[in-house]
Protein backbone atom coordinates (compact mmCIF):
# COMPACT_ATOMS: atom_id res chain seq x y z
CA UNK A 1 0.00 0.00 0.00
CA UNK A 2 1.14 3.55 -0.77
CA UNK A 3 1.34 6.08 2.04
CA UNK A 4 0.85 9.85 2.30
CA UNK A 5 4.08 11.06 3.90
CA UNK A 6 5.14 14.56 4.93
CA UNK A 7 8.92 15.02 4.92
CA UNK A 8 9.85 18.05 7.00
CA UNK A 9 13.11 19.60 5.89
CA UNK A 10 12.42 17.91 2.57
CA UNK A 11 15.12 19.93 0.81
CA UNK A 12 17.82 19.37 3.44
CA UNK A 13 20.63 16.84 3.68
CA UNK A 14 18.53 13.89 4.81
CA UNK A 15 15.11 15.14 3.71
CA UNK A 16 15.79 15.44 0.00
CA UNK A 17 17.30 11.97 -0.06
CA UNK A 18 14.27 10.54 1.71
CA UNK A 19 11.89 12.33 -0.67
CA UNK A 20 13.67 10.87 -3.67
CA UNK A 21 13.55 7.34 -2.28
CA UNK A 22 9.85 7.56 -1.36
CA UNK A 23 8.95 9.03 -4.74
CA UNK A 24 10.83 6.22 -6.48
CA UNK A 25 8.66 3.82 -4.49
CA UNK A 26 5.60 5.78 -5.72
CA UNK A 27 4.45 7.01 -2.33
CA UNK A 28 2.58 10.31 -2.09
CA UNK A 29 5.21 12.66 -0.68
CA UNK A 30 4.68 16.20 0.52
CA UNK A 31 7.84 18.27 0.96
CA UNK A 32 7.80 20.29 4.17
CA UNK A 33 9.56 23.52 3.24
CA UNK A 34 8.98 27.27 3.34
CA UNK A 35 9.11 27.38 -0.46
CA UNK A 36 6.43 24.70 -0.98
CA UNK A 37 2.64 25.01 -1.07
CA UNK A 38 1.31 24.39 1.48
CA UNK A 39 4.40 25.85 3.13
CA UNK A 40 5.95 24.50 6.30
CA UNK A 41 8.00 26.94 8.34
CA UNK A 42 9.09 26.15 11.90
CA UNK A 43 8.80 29.89 12.62
CA UNK A 44 5.16 30.03 11.44
CA UNK A 45 3.03 27.55 13.44
CA UNK A 46 -0.15 28.91 11.85
CA UNK A 47 0.78 27.10 8.65
CA UNK A 48 1.51 23.69 10.17
CA UNK A 49 -2.08 22.44 10.11
CA UNK A 50 -2.41 22.88 6.35
CA UNK A 51 0.89 21.07 5.77
CA UNK A 52 -0.36 18.08 7.76
CA UNK A 53 -3.74 17.86 6.03
CA UNK A 54 -4.26 14.46 4.41
CA UNK A 55 -0.95 13.06 5.66
CA UNK A 56 -0.52 9.71 7.43
CA UNK A 57 3.13 9.75 8.42
CA UNK A 58 5.71 12.46 9.15
CA UNK A 59 9.50 12.50 9.00
CA UNK A 60 10.60 15.23 11.41
CA UNK A 61 13.88 17.07 11.22
CA UNK A 62 14.19 20.35 13.10
CA UNK A 63 16.42 23.18 11.93
CA UNK A 64 19.03 23.96 12.95
CA UNK A 65 19.03 21.31 15.70
CA UNK A 66 16.77 19.88 18.40
CA UNK A 67 19.16 21.23 21.02
CA UNK A 68 18.48 24.91 20.31
CA UNK A 69 16.15 26.99 22.50
CA UNK A 70 12.57 26.79 21.26
CA UNK A 71 12.88 23.34 19.69
CA UNK A 72 11.04 21.57 22.51
CA UNK A 73 8.08 23.92 22.28
CA UNK A 74 7.98 23.52 18.51
CA UNK A 75 7.95 19.72 18.70
CA UNK A 76 5.22 19.87 21.35
CA UNK A 77 3.13 22.08 19.07
CA UNK A 78 3.67 19.85 16.06
CA UNK A 79 2.74 16.70 17.97
CA UNK A 80 -0.45 18.36 19.23
CA UNK A 81 -1.52 19.08 15.66
CA UNK A 82 -0.42 15.60 14.54
CA UNK A 83 -2.76 14.01 17.09
CA UNK A 84 -5.61 16.25 15.94
CA UNK A 85 -4.95 15.28 12.31
CA UNK A 86 -4.87 11.55 13.17
CA UNK A 87 -1.29 11.09 11.99
CA UNK A 88 -0.40 7.39 12.25
CA UNK A 89 3.42 7.47 12.47
CA UNK A 90 6.18 9.90 13.48
CA UNK A 91 9.87 9.40 12.67
CA UNK A 92 12.12 11.88 14.47
CA UNK A 93 15.71 12.57 13.45
CA UNK A 94 17.56 13.29 16.67
CA UNK A 95 21.13 13.97 17.72
CA UNK A 96 23.20 11.25 19.34
CA UNK A 97 24.15 12.23 22.87
CA UNK A 98 22.21 15.51 22.99
CA UNK A 99 20.33 15.84 26.29
CA UNK A 100 18.07 18.62 24.97
CA UNK A 101 17.22 16.52 21.91
CA UNK A 102 16.21 13.65 24.18
CA UNK A 103 13.59 15.92 25.78
CA UNK A 104 12.11 16.38 22.30
CA UNK A 105 12.23 12.62 21.79
CA UNK A 106 10.12 12.14 24.92
CA UNK A 107 7.40 14.35 23.45
CA UNK A 108 7.21 12.05 20.42
CA UNK A 109 7.48 8.88 22.53
CA UNK A 110 4.64 10.01 24.80
CA UNK A 111 2.46 11.31 21.95
CA UNK A 112 0.25 8.23 21.69
CA UNK A 113 1.26 8.00 18.00
CA UNK A 114 3.39 5.18 16.60
CA UNK A 115 6.99 6.40 16.37
CA UNK A 116 10.61 5.58 15.66
CA UNK A 117 13.51 7.70 16.92
CA UNK A 118 16.61 7.89 14.72
CA UNK A 119 19.64 9.30 16.53
CA UNK A 120 22.52 10.14 14.24
CA UNK A 121 26.17 10.87 14.83
CA UNK A 122 27.80 13.76 12.93
CA UNK A 123 27.22 13.53 9.18
CA UNK A 124 29.91 12.80 6.59
CA UNK A 125 28.20 15.46 4.50
CA UNK A 126 29.13 18.19 7.00
CA UNK A 127 32.40 18.30 5.07
CA UNK A 128 30.87 18.56 1.60
CA UNK A 129 27.46 20.18 2.02
CA UNK A 130 27.59 22.47 5.03
CA UNK A 131 29.60 23.29 8.14
CA UNK A 132 33.17 22.70 7.06
CA UNK A 133 33.07 22.99 3.26
CA UNK A 134 34.23 26.59 3.03
CA UNK A 135 37.39 26.04 5.08
CA UNK A 136 38.23 22.91 3.08
CA UNK A 137 37.90 24.90 -0.14
CA UNK A 138 40.14 27.56 1.38
CA UNK A 139 42.82 24.96 2.07
CA UNK A 140 43.03 25.53 5.82
CA UNK A 141 40.78 23.89 8.40
CA UNK A 142 41.07 25.18 11.98
CA UNK A 143 38.89 23.44 14.56
CA UNK A 144 38.77 22.73 18.30
CA UNK A 145 38.57 19.26 19.85
CA UNK A 146 41.23 18.06 17.43
CA UNK A 147 41.89 14.73 19.13
CA UNK A 148 38.27 13.66 19.56
CA UNK A 149 37.33 10.64 17.46
CA UNK A 150 33.91 10.69 15.76
CA UNK A 151 32.04 7.76 14.12
CA UNK A 152 30.72 9.86 11.21
CA UNK A 153 27.57 8.52 9.56
CA UNK A 154 26.56 9.04 5.94
CA UNK A 155 23.36 10.89 5.05
CA UNK A 156 22.61 8.15 2.51
CA UNK A 157 22.53 5.60 5.33
CA UNK A 158 20.31 7.86 7.44
CA UNK A 159 17.91 8.22 4.50
CA UNK A 160 17.80 4.46 3.91
CA UNK A 161 17.07 3.84 7.60
CA UNK A 162 14.42 6.58 7.69
CA UNK A 163 12.57 5.14 4.69
CA UNK A 164 12.71 1.64 6.13
CA UNK A 165 11.25 2.70 9.50
CA UNK A 166 8.63 4.95 7.88
CA UNK A 167 7.29 2.10 5.80
CA UNK A 168 7.56 -0.87 8.15
CA UNK A 169 5.68 -1.13 11.44
CA UNK A 170 8.17 -3.62 12.89
CA UNK A 171 10.30 -0.59 13.82
CA UNK A 172 7.54 1.11 15.83
CA UNK A 173 8.65 2.06 19.33
CA UNK A 174 12.35 1.65 18.52
CA UNK A 175 15.27 4.02 19.08
CA UNK A 176 18.12 3.53 16.63
CA UNK A 177 21.56 5.11 17.01
CA UNK A 178 23.36 5.45 13.70
CA UNK A 179 27.13 5.71 13.28
CA UNK A 180 29.71 4.83 10.72
CA UNK A 181 32.02 1.85 11.06
CA UNK A 182 35.14 3.64 12.33
CA UNK A 183 36.32 6.58 14.40
CA UNK A 184 38.13 9.56 12.89
CA UNK A 185 39.67 12.77 14.17
CA UNK A 186 39.30 16.05 12.28
CA UNK A 187 42.94 15.80 11.23
CA UNK A 188 42.39 12.32 9.79
CA UNK A 189 39.28 13.53 7.95
CA UNK A 190 41.14 16.44 6.37
CA UNK A 191 44.03 14.15 5.40
CA UNK A 192 41.66 11.75 3.60
CA UNK A 193 40.01 14.59 1.70
CA UNK A 194 43.39 16.08 0.77
CA UNK A 195 44.61 12.75 -0.56
CA UNK A 196 41.43 12.13 -2.57
CA UNK A 197 41.54 15.59 -4.13
CA UNK A 198 45.33 15.79 -4.61
CA UNK A 199 45.26 19.09 -2.74
CA UNK A 200 47.21 20.51 0.15
CA UNK A 201 44.75 21.15 2.98
CA UNK A 202 46.25 22.20 6.29
CA UNK A 203 44.72 21.41 9.65
CA UNK A 204 45.25 23.47 12.79
CA UNK A 205 43.96 22.76 16.27
CA UNK A 206 42.56 25.87 17.96
CA UNK A 207 40.70 26.62 21.18
CA UNK A 208 36.92 26.70 21.21
CA UNK A 209 37.08 30.31 22.39
CA UNK A 210 39.14 31.29 19.35
CA UNK A 211 36.80 29.40 17.05
CA UNK A 212 33.71 31.08 18.48
CA UNK A 213 35.38 34.50 18.26
CA UNK A 214 36.28 33.90 14.61
CA UNK A 215 32.67 32.97 13.79
CA UNK A 216 31.38 36.10 15.52
CA UNK A 217 33.87 38.30 13.65
CA UNK A 218 32.73 36.75 10.37
CA UNK A 219 29.12 37.69 11.15
CA UNK A 220 27.85 34.16 11.67
CA UNK A 221 24.27 34.29 13.07
CA UNK A 222 24.13 34.09 16.87
CA UNK A 223 21.91 31.00 16.97
CA UNK A 224 24.39 29.14 14.74
CA UNK A 225 27.30 30.26 16.95
CA UNK A 226 25.37 29.01 20.00
CA UNK A 227 24.75 25.65 18.35
CA UNK A 228 28.37 25.11 17.34
CA UNK A 229 29.52 26.05 20.84
CA UNK A 230 27.00 23.59 22.29
CA UNK A 231 27.98 20.76 19.96
CA UNK A 232 31.70 21.15 20.64
CA UNK A 233 31.30 21.43 24.42
CA UNK A 234 28.33 19.22 25.30
CA UNK A 235 28.27 16.61 22.53
CA UNK A 236 31.51 16.06 20.64
CA UNK A 237 33.72 15.25 23.62
CA UNK A 238 31.34 12.79 25.29
CA UNK A 239 32.75 9.28 25.58
CA UNK A 240 29.30 7.89 24.78
CA UNK A 241 29.48 9.62 21.40
CA UNK A 242 32.85 8.07 20.61
CA UNK A 243 31.29 4.63 20.29
CA UNK A 244 30.49 2.68 17.13
CA UNK A 245 27.00 1.18 16.96
CA UNK A 246 25.62 -1.46 14.64
CA UNK A 247 22.09 -0.15 14.14
CA UNK A 248 22.61 0.66 10.45
CA UNK A 249 23.41 -3.01 9.89
CA UNK A 250 20.54 -4.07 12.20
CA UNK A 251 17.95 -2.08 10.24
CA UNK A 252 19.30 -2.40 6.70
CA UNK A 253 21.10 -5.75 6.78
CA UNK A 254 24.30 -4.19 5.43
CA UNK A 255 27.29 -2.33 6.76
CA UNK A 256 27.27 1.49 6.82
CA UNK A 257 29.02 3.44 4.08
CA UNK A 258 32.69 3.79 4.96
CA UNK A 259 34.07 7.31 5.27
CA UNK A 260 36.66 6.63 2.58
CA UNK A 261 33.95 5.57 0.14
CA UNK A 262 32.05 8.77 0.92
CA UNK A 263 35.21 10.82 0.30
CA UNK A 264 35.86 9.13 -3.05
CA UNK A 265 32.30 9.70 -4.21
CA UNK A 266 32.23 13.33 -3.07
CA UNK A 267 35.65 14.05 -4.57
CA UNK A 268 34.46 12.74 -7.93
CA UNK A 269 31.78 15.45 -8.01
CA UNK A 270 34.43 18.18 -7.78
CA UNK A 271 32.81 19.70 -4.69
CA UNK A 272 36.20 20.14 -3.01
CA UNK A 273 37.94 21.58 -6.07
CA UNK A 274 35.80 24.66 -6.53
CA UNK A 275 37.30 28.12 -6.69
CA UNK A 276 36.72 30.13 -3.54
CA UNK A 277 35.34 33.60 -4.31
CA UNK A 278 37.10 36.48 -2.62
ZAPAKE-521732 format. One record per residue (C-alpha): residue in three letters; z negated, y, x. Coordinates in steps of 0.02 Angstrom, whole numbers, padded with zeros to 5 digits, always signed. Example, Ala and Ser with C-alpha at 12.3 -4.5 7.8 and 13.67 -1.06 7.14 Angstrom:
BEGIN
ala-00390-00225+00615 ser-00357-00053+00684 
***
This chain:
BEGIN
unk+00000+00000+00000 unk+00038+00177+00057 unk-00102+00304+00067 unk-00115+00492+00043 unk-00195+00553+00204 unk-00247+00728+00257 unk-00246+00751+00446 unk-00350+00903+00493 unk-00294+00980+00655 unk-00129+00896+00621 unk-00040+00996+00756 unk-00172+00969+00891 unk-00184+00842+01032 unk-00240+00695+00927 unk-00185+00757+00755 unk+00000+00772+00789 unk+00003+00598+00865 unk-00085+00527+00713 unk+00033+00617+00594 unk+00183+00544+00684 unk+00114+00367+00677 unk+00068+00378+00493 unk+00237+00451+00447 unk+00324+00311+00542 unk+00224+00191+00433 unk+00286+00289+00280 unk+00117+00351+00222 unk+00105+00515+00129 unk+00034+00633+00260 unk-00026+00810+00234 unk-00048+00913+00392 unk-00208+01014+00390 unk-00162+01176+00478 unk-00167+01363+00449 unk+00023+01369+00455 unk+00049+01235+00322 unk+00054+01250+00132 unk-00074+01220+00066 unk-00156+01292+00220 unk-00315+01225+00297 unk-00417+01347+00400 unk-00595+01308+00455 unk-00631+01495+00440 unk-00572+01502+00258 unk-00672+01377+00152 unk-00592+01446-00007 unk-00432+01355+00039 unk-00508+01185+00076 unk-00505+01122-00104 unk-00317+01144-00121 unk-00288+01054+00045 unk-00388+00904-00018 unk-00301+00893-00187 unk-00221+00723-00213 unk-00283+00653-00047 unk-00371+00486-00026 unk-00421+00488+00157 unk-00457+00623+00286 unk-00450+00625+00475 unk-00571+00761+00530 unk-00561+00853+00694 unk-00655+01017+00710 unk-00596+01159+00821 unk-00647+01198+00952 unk-00785+01066+00951 unk-00920+00994+00838 unk-01051+01062+00958 unk-01016+01245+00924 unk-01125+01350+00808 unk-01063+01340+00628 unk-00985+01167+00644 unk-01126+01078+00552 unk-01114+01196+00404 unk-00926+01176+00399 unk-00935+00986+00398 unk-01068+00994+00261 unk-00953+01104+00157 unk-00803+00993+00184 unk-00899+00835+00137 unk-00961+00918-00022 unk-00783+00954-00076 unk-00727+00780-00021 unk-00854+00701-00138 unk-00797+00812-00280 unk-00616+00764-00248 unk-00659+00577-00243 unk-00600+00555-00065 unk-00612+00370-00020 unk-00623+00374+00171 unk-00674+00495+00309 unk-00634+00470+00493 unk-00723+00594+00606 unk-00672+00628+00785 unk-00833+00665+00878 unk-00886+00698+01056 unk-00967+00563+01160 unk-01144+00612+01208 unk-01150+00775+01110 unk-01315+00792+01016 unk-01248+00931+00903 unk-01096+00826+00861 unk-01209+00683+00811 unk-01289+00796+00680 unk-01115+00819+00605 unk-01090+00631+00612 unk-01246+00607+00506 unk-01172+00718+00370 unk-01021+00603+00360 unk-01127+00444+00374 unk-01240+00501+00232 unk-01098+00565+00123 unk-01085+00412+00012 unk-00900+00400+00063 unk-00830+00259+00170 unk-00819+00320+00350 unk-00783+00279+00530 unk-00846+00385+00676 unk-00736+00395+00830 unk-00826+00465+00982 unk-00712+00507+01126 unk-00741+00544+01308 unk-00647+00688+01390 unk-00459+00676+01361 unk-00330+00640+01495 unk-00225+00773+01410 unk-00350+00910+01456 unk-00254+00915+01620 unk-00080+00928+01543 unk-00101+01009+01373 unk-00251+01124+01379 unk-00407+01164+01480 unk-00353+01135+01659 unk-00163+01149+01654 unk-00152+01330+01712 unk-00254+01302+01870 unk-00154+01145+01912 unk+00007+01245+01895 unk-00069+01378+02007 unk-00103+01248+02141 unk-00291+01276+02152 unk-00420+01194+02039 unk-00599+01259+02054 unk-00728+01172+01944 unk-00915+01137+01938 unk-00992+00963+01929 unk-00871+00903+02061 unk-00956+00736+02094 unk-00978+00683+01914 unk-00873+00532+01866 unk-00788+00535+01696 unk-00706+00388+01602 unk-00561+00493+01536 unk-00478+00426+01378 unk-00297+00452+01328 unk-00252+00545+01168 unk-00125+00407+01130 unk-00267+00280+01127 unk-00372+00393+01016 unk-00225+00411+00896 unk-00196+00223+00890 unk-00380+00192+00853 unk-00385+00329+00721 unk-00234+00257+00628 unk-00307+00082+00635 unk-00475+00135+00563 unk-00394+00248+00432 unk-00290+00105+00364 unk-00407-00044+00378 unk-00572-00057+00284 unk-00645-00181+00409 unk-00691-00029+00515 unk-00792+00055+00377 unk-00966+00103+00432 unk-00926+00083+00617 unk-00954+00201+00763 unk-00832+00176+00906 unk-00851+00256+01078 unk-00685+00273+01168 unk-00664+00285+01356 unk-00536+00242+01486 unk-00553+00092+01601 unk-00617+00182+01757 unk-00720+00329+01816 unk-00644+00478+01907 unk-00709+00639+01984 unk-00614+00802+01965 unk-00562+00790+02147 unk-00489+00616+02120 unk-00397+00676+01964 unk-00318+00822+02057 unk-00270+00707+02201 unk-00180+00588+02083 unk-00085+00730+02001 unk-00039+00804+02170 unk+00028+00637+02231 unk+00128+00607+02071 unk+00207+00780+02077 unk+00231+00790+02267 unk+00137+00954+02263 unk-00008+01025+02360 unk-00149+01057+02237 unk-00314+01110+02313 unk-00483+01070+02236 unk-00640+01173+02263 unk-00813+01138+02198 unk-00898+01294+02128 unk-01059+01331+02035 unk-01061+01335+01846 unk-01119+01516+01854 unk-00967+01565+01957 unk-00852+01470+01840 unk-00924+01554+01685 unk-00913+01725+01769 unk-00731+01695+01814 unk-00690+01648+01633 unk-00776+01805+01569 unk-00682+01915+01694 unk-00518+01838+01636 unk-00557+01885+01456 unk-00584+01708+01393 unk-00653+01715+01213 unk-00843+01705+01206 unk-00848+01550+01096 unk-00737+01457+01219 unk-00848+01513+01365 unk-01000+01451+01269 unk-00917+01283+01237 unk-00867+01256+01419 unk-01042+01303+01476 unk-01115+01180+01350 unk-00998+01038+01399 unk-01032+01058+01585 unk-01221+01072+01565 unk-01265+00961+01416 unk-01126+00831+01414 unk-01032+00803+01576 unk-01181+00762+01686 unk-01264+00639+01567 unk-01279+00464+01638 unk-01239+00394+01465 unk-01070+00481+01474 unk-01031+00403+01642 unk-01014+00231+01564 unk-00856+00134+01524 unk-00848+00059+01350 unk-00732-00073+01281 unk-00707-00007+01104 unk-00522+00033+01130 unk-00495-00151+01170 unk-00610-00203+01027 unk-00512-00104+00898 unk-00335-00120+00965 unk-00339-00287+01055 unk-00272-00210+01215 unk-00338-00117+01365 unk-00341+00074+01364 unk-00204+00172+01451 unk-00248+00190+01635 unk-00263+00366+01703 unk-00129+00331+01833 unk-00007+00278+01698 unk-00046+00439+01603 unk-00015+00541+01760 unk+00153+00456+01793 unk+00210+00485+01615 unk+00153+00666+01611 unk+00229+00703+01782 unk+00396+00637+01723 unk+00400+00773+01589 unk+00389+00909+01721 unk+00235+00985+01641 unk+00151+01007+01810 unk+00303+01079+01897 unk+00327+01233+01790 unk+00334+01406+01865 unk+00177+01507+01836 unk+00215+01680+01767 unk+00131+01824+01855 
***
